[in-house]
Amino acid sequence: MSLGAGQSAEGTNAGGIFVQFNQDCTSLVAGSSDGYHLFSLTPDDGVEEIYASRSGQDTCLVDRLFSSSLVAIVTVQAPRKLIVCHYKKGTEICNYSYSNTILAVKLNRSRLIVCLEESLHIHNIRDMKILHTIRDTPPNPRGLCALSPCVEHCYVAYPGSSAVGEVQIFDAVHLNAKCVISAHDSPLAALAWSMCGRRLATASERGTVIRVFAVPERTRLYEFRRGVKRCVSISCLSFSACGGYLAAASNTETVHVFRLQEAVESEVVAEEGEGWLGWLQSAARAGAGLLPAHVQGVLAQGRAAAAARLPAAPKRAMAAITSVSKSPRLLVATSAGVLYVYALDVGEGGQCALLREHRLLERPPPDAAAPGRCYAGALRGRDSALTADALAPAESARGAELGAALEGSPPRGPFDLRDHKHFPPMRSAAPPQSPQPQPPQDQ
């Protein structure tokens, strides 16, 4: 879930800023002309800036691993270089250079994915080694790809064709192709995984139909119609943490929320309302079998259970469904650097009420004597093509830094980076050797 500026990457938008929610939608990041900024959501529907790098480098891509201290960034000045930082220490852990512009970066607790226009690079997040490269992918100039947040179902989804909406699913743990989904007739525009990694939402460049598939079964579970009046550019699909709702944002002023739970007939009728499309759907049910199959297919598609209206149509917008003080919220961030907080009534649905509006980067600069720094104490750059022998001298230092970044700040919610079931702890740098022999360590 990202949008930004400066290049033709996923969610980019020339003239705006890069904004992205973290994997569990408890915080967000913003890339600006002077660095990157980290924000957390507060219990009163507010936003608190928790870090500003103030590096002076125009940041076009940035992603934070849940609520940990690990941050991956790409700058306009070096669009082929990925920089991995420990933001709390203000240190650069490592960096890697690639043969072409980096268009997207995705993280979970097991893998880091770097997307180029015609290749995908899979890193082990524990030591940042490249495990596999998917080469010669269909041209993907927007860097469209999605990585499941779930380690148990660690799948990568990316376009399998530049002509139709075919989705390739790759297992990033076992490093093999999982399946192919024929999702749309038109090329893909948006992809999103549920938190469990078993459902994938897709939208095409036409922007009228949104589908949800079971993976790896490839079963189509849901089909929703965003609208019938015009084609739009869908910039974001986002599941709620519970998997029961899906938000869709586009270049229009309306953000839709779809319910992914089976509805009884009375609920379907209530959601249809009194509009002309609702009347057609009622008529289609009454005359089932009398209409052409493709017409019945359109009328059978689900409609949004709730919607939020932005003050103006954004160039690009990102949406997230989360909970603030146990109350459902729909968050919408735009490339103008504005975050809108809406109340979401999951029972009644309908129009979402705007609660707060935050201008993320309109804040006074921090104390000049102690600015946030991203590059202090940085390690020397390393090209991704270097051999393991060339990288060996820095492995211990890098492993210790990665371990501190990954385990230093466990996220809120059911996941804990220190829990062996969710993320086995890294081994820190080896202690100085003792003159006395040490018993062997369990591996």
C-alpha positions in Angstrom: 0.0 0.0 0.0 2.1 2.9 -1.2 2.1 6.0 -3.2 4.9 8.4 -4.0 6.7 10.7 -6.4 9.7 10.9 -8.6 9.5 7.7 -10.7 7.2 5.3 -12.3 6.9 3.0 -9.3 3.9 1.3 -7.8 1.6 4.1 -6.4 3.9 6.9 -7.5 2.6 10.3 -8.4 4.7 13.0 -9.8 4.5 16.2 -7.8 3.4 14.5 -4.6 5.0 12.6 -1.7 5.3 9.0 -1.0 3.0 7.6 1.7 2.6 4.0 2.9 1.0 2.2 5.8 2.9 -0.5 7.6 1.8 -4.1 7.3 -0.7 -4.0 10.2 -1.8 -0.4 9.6 -0.7 0.9 13.0 1.6 3.5 11.6 2.6 5.1 8.3 5.6 6.5 6.6 6.1 9.5 4.3 8.9 10.2 2.0 9.7 13.9 1.3 12.3 16.0 -0.4 14.4 16.1 2.8 14.2 12.5 4.0 11.5 10.3 5.4 9.1 10.6 8.3 7.5 7.9 10.6 4.0 8.5 12.2 2.0 6.5 14.7 -1.7 6.6 15.2 -2.9 7.8 18.6 -6.0 6.6 20.6 -7.8 9.9 19.9 -7.7 9.5 16.1 -4.6 11.7 16.0 -1.2 11.2 14.3 2.1 11.6 16.1 5.4 12.0 14.2 7.8 9.6 15.9 10.9 10.1 13.6 12.1 12.4 10.9 15.4 11.5 9.1 16.1 15.0 7.8 18.8 13.5 5.6 18.4 16.1 2.9 17.9 13.3 0.3 14.6 13.1 -1.6 13.1 9.8 -0.5 10.8 8.2 -3.2 10.3 4.7 -1.5 10.2 3.8 2.1 8.8 0.8 4.0 8.8 0.0 7.7 8.6 -3.6 9.0 5.5 -3.6 11.2 6.4 -1.6 14.3 10.1 -2.5 14.4 13.1 -0.2 13.9 13.9 -1.7 10.5 13.3 0.7 7.6 14.1 0.2 3.9 14.4 3.3 1.7 15.2 4.4 -1.9 16.2 7.9 -2.8 15.7 9.9 -6.0 19.4 10.6 -6.0 20.2 6.9 -6.1 17.1 5.1 -7.6 19.0 1.8 -8.1 20.2 1.5 -4.5 18.2 0.0 -1.6 19.3 1.3 1.9 18.3 -0.7 5.0 18.4 1.4 8.2 17.9 1.1 11.9 16.0 4.3 12.4 16.2 4.5 16.2 20.0 4.3 16.1 20.2 6.5 13.1 22.4 3.9 11.3 22.6 2.4 7.9 22.8 -1.4 8.2 23.6 -2.2 4.6 22.8 -1.2 1.0 22.5 -3.1 -2.3 22.6 -1.8 -5.8 20.7 -3.2 -8.7 20.9 -3.1 -12.5 17.8 -0.9 -12.9 15.5 1.5 -11.0 13.9 0.1 -7.9 10.1 0.4 -8.4 8.8 -1.2 -5.2 10.0 -2.7 -1.9 8.0 -5.1 0.2 8.7 -6.5 3.7 7.5 -9.2 6.0 9.2 -10.9 8.9 10.9 -13.4 6.6 11.5 -11.8 3.3 12.3 -8.5 1.6 11.3 -8.1 -2.0 12.8 -5.7 -4.5 10.8 -5.2 -7.7 12.4 -3.9 -10.9 10.7 -3.5 -14.2 11.6 -7.0 -15.4 12.8 -8.9 -12.4 12.1 -9.5 -8.7 14.8 -10.0 -6.1 14.1 -12.0 -2.9 16.2 -11.3 0.2 16.3 -13.1 3.5 15.5 -10.4 5.9 17.6 -11.9 8.7 20.9 -11.3 6.9 19.8 -9.5 3.7 21.3 -12.1 1.4 19.7 -12.6 -2.0 18.0 -16.0 -2.0 16.5 -15.9 -5.5 15.9 -13.7 -8.5 12.9 -14.0 -10.7 14.2 -12.8 -14.1 12.5 -11.9 -17.4 9.1 -11.0 -15.8 6.6 -9.3 -18.2 7.2 -5.6 -18.4 6.0 -4.1 -15.1 6.8 -0.3 -15.4 4.7 0.5 -12.3 6.4 -2.1 -10.1 3.2 -3.8 -9.2 3.7 -6.6 -6.7 2.4 -7.7 -3.3 4.0 -9.7 -0.5 1.9 -11.6 2.0 2.3 -10.3 5.6 2.1 -13.9 6.8 5.3 -15.9 7.2 3.4 -19.2 7.1 2.0 -18.3 3.6 4.8 -16.2 2.3 3.6 -15.6 -1.2 4.6 -12.9 -3.7 2.0 -11.9 -6.3 3.0 -10.0 -9.5 1.7 -9.6 -13.1 2.1 -12.6 -15.3 1.3 -10.7 -18.4 1.3 -7.1 -19.7 -1.7 -7.7 -21.9 -4.2 -9.4 -19.6 -4.9 -9.6 -15.9 -2.9 -12.7 -15.1 -1.3 -13.1 -11.6 1.7 -15.1 -10.9 2.0 -16.5 -7.3 5.5 -17.4 -6.1 6.4 -19.1 -2.8 9.1 -16.9 -1.3 10.1 -19.4 1.4 10.4 -22.6 -0.7 11.4 -20.5 -3.8 9.1 -22.0 -6.4 6.1 -21.0 -8.5 2.9 -21.7 -6.7 0.1 -21.1 -9.2 -1.3 -18.7 -11.9 -4.6 -16.9 -11.6 -6.5 -15.5 -14.6 -8.1 -12.6 -12.7 -9.1 -10.1 -15.4 -9.3 -9.5 -19.1 -7.4 -6.2 -18.8 -3.9 -5.7 -17.3 -3.6 -5.5 -13.5 -3.7 -2.3 -11.6 -3.8 -3.3 -7.9 -3.0 -6.4 -5.8 -3.4 -6.9 -2.0 -3.0 -9.9 0.4 -5.1 -10.5 3.4 -3.2 -10.8 6.7 -3.5 -14.6 6.7 -1.9 -14.8 3.2 -4.7 -17.0 1.9 -6.8 -14.4 0.0 -5.7 -12.1 -2.8 -7.6 -9.1 -4.0 -7.2 -7.9 -7.6 -8.3 -5.0 -9.8 -7.6 -4.2 -13.4 -6.8 -1.1 -15.3 -10.5 -0.7 -16.2 -11.2 -0.3 -12.5 -14.8 -1.4 -12.5 -14.5 -4.9 -11.0 -12.7 -6.1 -7.9 -12.2 -9.8 -7.3 -11.0 -11.8 -4.3 -9.4 -15.3 -4.8 -8.4 -18.1 -2.5 -4.7 -19.0 -2.8 -3.4 -21.5 -3.7 -6.7 -23.0 -4.7 -7.3 -20.2 -7.3 -11.0 -20.1 -6.4 -12.9 -16.9 -7.0 -14.5 -16.1 -3.6 -16.0 -12.6 -4.2 -16.6 -10.2 -7.1 -17.5 -6.6 -6.5 -18.5 -3.8 -8.9 -16.9 -0.5 -7.9 -19.2 1.4 -10.3 -20.7 1.3 -13.8 -20.5 5.0 -14.7 -16.8 5.2 -15.7 -13.4 3.6 -15.6 -11.1 4.7 -12.9 -7.5 4.1 -11.8 -7.5 2.0 -8.6 -4.5 2.9 -6.6 -5.0 0.7 -3.6 -6.7 -2.4 -2.3 -6.5 -3.1 1.4 -7.9 -5.9 3.7 -8.9 -5.3 7.3 -6.9 -7.2 9.8 -9.8 -9.6 10.4 -10.2 -10.2 6.7 -13.9 -9.4 6.7 -13.6 -6.1 4.8 -11.8 -4.7 1.8 -11.2 -1.1 1.0 -10.6 0.3 -2.5 -9.2 3.7 -3.3 -8.9 5.3 -6.7 -8.4 8.7 -8.4 -12.0 9.6 -7.6 -13.2 11.3 -4.5 -15.0 8.1 -3.3 -13.3 5.3 -1.3 -15.3 2.1 -1.2 -15.5 -0.6 1.6 -16.7 -4.1 0.6 -18.0 -6.7 3.1 -16.4 -10.1 2.6 -18.9 -12.0 4.6 -21.8 -14.0 3.2 -25.0 -11.9 3.4 -28.5 -13.2 3.7 -31.0 -12.2 1.1 -32.6 -9.5 3.2 -29.2 -7.9 3.7 -28.4 -7.9 0.0 -31.7 -6.2 -0.7 -31.1 -3.6 2.0 -27.6 -2.8 0.5 -29.0 -2.4 -3.0 -30.9 0.6 -1.9 -33.4 2.4 -4.2 -31.1 3.4 -7.0 -31.5 2.3 -10.6 -28.8 -0.4 -10.3 -30.6 -1.8 -7.2 -33.8 -2.0 -9.2 -32.1 -3.8 -12.0 -30.6 -6.3 -9.6 -34.0 -7.0 -8.1 -35.4 -7.5 -11.5 -32.6 -9.8 -12.5 -33.3 -12.0 -9.5 -37.0 -12.1 -10.3 -36.3 -13.0 -14.0 -33.3 -15.3 -13.4 -32.5 -17.2 -16.6 -34.2 -14.7 -18.9 -31.3 -12.3 -19.3 -28.0 -12.9 -21.2 -25.4 -14.6 -19.0 -22.9 -11.6 -19.1 -25.7 -9.2 -18.1 -26.7 -11.4 -15.2 -23.0 -11.6 -14.2 -22.8 -7.9 -13.9 -26.0 -7.5 -11.9 -24.9 -10.3 -9.5 -21.7 -8.6 -8.5 -21.6 -7.3 -5.0 -21.7 -3.6 -4.1 -19.9 -1.5 -1.5 -21.2 -1.8 2.1 -19.8 1.6 3.0 -18.1 4.5 1.3 -16.1 7.6 2.3 -16.1 10.8 0.3 -12.9 12.9 0.1 -13.1 16.7 0.0 -11.6 16.5 -3.6 -10.5 13.8 -6.0 -6.9 13.0 -5.3 -4.2 12.3 -7.8 -3.6 9.1 -5.8 -4.9 7.8 -2.5 -4.2 4.9 -0.2 -6.7 3.3 2.2 -6.5 1.1 5.3 -9.1 -0.4 7.6 -7.9 -0.5 11.2 -9.1 -0.1 14.8 -8.5 2.9 17.0 -9.5 2.4 20.7 -11.5 -0.6 19.5 -13.5 1.5 17.1 -13.3 0.7 13.3 -11.7 3.4 11.2 -11.1 3.9 7.6 -7.8 5.8 6.9 -7.1 7.5 3.6 -3.7 9.0 2.8 -3.1 11.0 -0.3 -0.1 12.1 -2.3 -0.7 15.6 -1.1 0.5 14.5 2.3 -3.0 14.5 3.9 -4.4 11.7 6.1 -8.2 11.5 6.5 -9.7 9.5 9.4 -13.3 8.3 8.9 -15.6 6.4 11.3 -16.6 3.1 9.8 -19.9 1.5 10.9 -19.3 -2.2 10.1 -22.9 -3.0 11.1 -24.9 -0.5 9.2 -22.4 0.6 6.6 -23.4 3.6 4.6 -21.6 6.9 4.3 -18.5 7.2 6.6 -18.2 10.3 8.7 -15.0 12.3 8.5 -13.5 12.6 12.0 -10.0 14.1 11.6 -7.8 15.6 8.8 -4.0 15.6 9.3 -1.5 17.4 7.1 1.5 15.1 7.7 4.4 17.3 6.8 3.2 20.7 7.9 5.1 20.6 11.2 7.9 22.7 12.6 11.3 21.2 12.2 12.8 19.4 15.2 15.5 21.0 17.4 18.4 21.7 15.0 20.9 20.6 17.7 19.6 17.0 17.6 18.0 16.3 14.2 17.0 12.7 13.3 19.6 11.1 11.1 19.4 8.1 8.9 23.0 7.8 7.7 25.1 8.3 10.8 27.6 5.6 11.3 26.7 4.1 7.9 28.4 1.0 6.5 30.1 1.1 3.2 27.9 0.3 0.2 27.8 -3.2 -1.2 26.6 -4.2 -4.6 24.1 -7.1 -4.8 26.3 -8.9 -7.3 29.2 -9.2 -4.9 30.2 -12.7 -3.8 29.7 -14.2 -0.4 33.4 -14.1 0.3 33.5 -10.3 -0.4 30.6 -9.8 2.0 31.9 -12.1 4.8 34.0 -9.5 6.8 30.8 -7.5 7.6 28.4 -10.3 8.2 28.7 -10.2 12.0 28.1 -6.5 12.3 25.3 -6.5 9.8 23.6 -9.5 11.5 23.8 -7.7 14.9 22.3 -4.5 13.5 19.5 -6.4 11.7 18.8 -8.4 14.9 18.6 -5.2 16.9 16.3 -3.5 14.3 14.0 -6.6 14.0 13.6 -7.4 17.7 13.9 -4.0 19.3 10.3 -2.9 18.8 7.7 -5.6 18.7 4.5 -4.5 17.0 1.1 -4.2 18.7 -1.4 -6.9 18.2 -1.0 -10.7 18.1 2.4 -10.7 16.5 5.6 -10.5 18.6 9.1 -10.4 16.9 10.5 -12.1 20.0 8.1 -15.0 19.8 9.8 -18.0 18.2 6.5 -19.1 16.5 6.3 -15.8 14.6 10.0 -14.8 14.1 12.8 -16.9 15.5 15.3 -14.6 17.1 18.6 -13.9 15.3 21.9 -14.8 16.8 23.9 -11.7 17.7 27.5 -11.2 16.9 29.8 -13.8 18.5 31.3 -12.7 21.9 35.0 -12.4 22.4 36.7 -15.8 22.7 37.5 -17.0 26.2 40.7 -18.9 27.0 38.5 -21.7 28.5 36.8 -24.0 26.1 33.1 -23.4 25.7 30.4 -26.2 25.4 28.9 -26.5 21.9 25.8 -24.3 21.2 22.6 -25.8 20.1 21.7 -24.9 16.6 
